[in-house]
Structure formats: C-alpha cells, structure tokens
Amino acid sequence: MELISVPIQSTWEAMEALVKEGLVKNIGVSNFSCQGIRDLMSYANIKPAVLQVELHPYLQQGLFENLFNPIPTRLSHVTLI
C-alpha cells in the first residue's frame, strides 16, 4: 500500500464542507503543534472547536507554557488524553 501525502488545508476544507452540509456540528484537530494551529488558523473559515492533545507522565510535551498564548484565537475546548 502506498501512502499519499494530503495537505492539511485540503483536509480542513473537506471537513468545513461537512459542517456546511449539516453532516457534522463541530470539527477539531488532534496533536497539532502551535505552528500547526497557526497555519490552520491562517486559512480556516471555520475555526477548530477542539484541540485534543496526548499528555501523560511518559509523554510530557512542555505544552502548557505555550499552549494558549501563541494561538491567535481561543479554541472552545482543549482535551488532554
């Protein structure tokens, strides 16, 4: 099986189309870096409702120091798993 690289922007636009068609209520992202969120916010018409991040004693990402400050707009929900 060959993997195909799909740009995040194309994927996000497809998910926005699902919201516009009424097939889903909210869309979000998982395990995005601060830079990934900045990039997403630069072209997203619908902002992510959720940022899900894996964080536990064996995977400490140093995330809380920089999680909200560099993000240009507030997310409505952050889930840590």
N, C-alpha and C positions, 0 to 999 in steps of 0.2 A: 504494500500500500504506500502510495506517495503522498506526502503531506503538501498541502498548498498553502502558501502564505496569503492570508486575507488581511488587508489593512483594518485597523480598529475603526477608522472613520466609516468604512463601508458597512461594517457590522453594526455600528451605532445607528447609522441611517436606517438600516433594516429594522432595528428594534424600535426606532421612532415611528416607523411606518406601522408597526403593530399597535402602538398606542393610538395613532390617528385612526386606525381601522376599528378601534374599540376591542381588540382581542386581548390586550393586557392593560392593566391600570397604571402600573409603575415599572420603570426599568432602572437597573443599577449596575454596579461593577463590583468585581471581587479582586483583591490583592493588587490593586493599582498603586504605583508609586505616586509621590507628589507630582513629579514631572508628567506622569501618565494622565493624572487628573487635570493638570493644567492644559495639556494638549487636547484632551477631550472637551474641556470647557470652551476652548477656542472655536470649535465648530459645532458643538451640540446645540440644537434648537430646543430640545427637552433636556434639562439638567438631570443628572442621576439622582434618584430618590434614596439610594442605598449604596454605601461603601462597606463591603464585607472584608474583614482583614483577619487572617490567621495569626494569633498571638498566644503563646503559652511559654512556660519556663524553658522548653527546649528550642523555641524559636522566638527569641527576643529581637525585635526589629528596630528598637530605638525609635519607635513611631510616634509616641505621644508628644514628644518635644516639637515636632514639625507637622503634626497631622492637620491642624486646622489653620494655622497662620498663613501658609503659602497658598491655600486654596482660595481662588478668587470669590467664590460664593459658598455659602453654607450648604452642606448636604442635610437632608431632612433626617437621616438616620445612619449611624455607623454601628455595625455589628462586629464584635470581636469573637472569633471562634478559636 
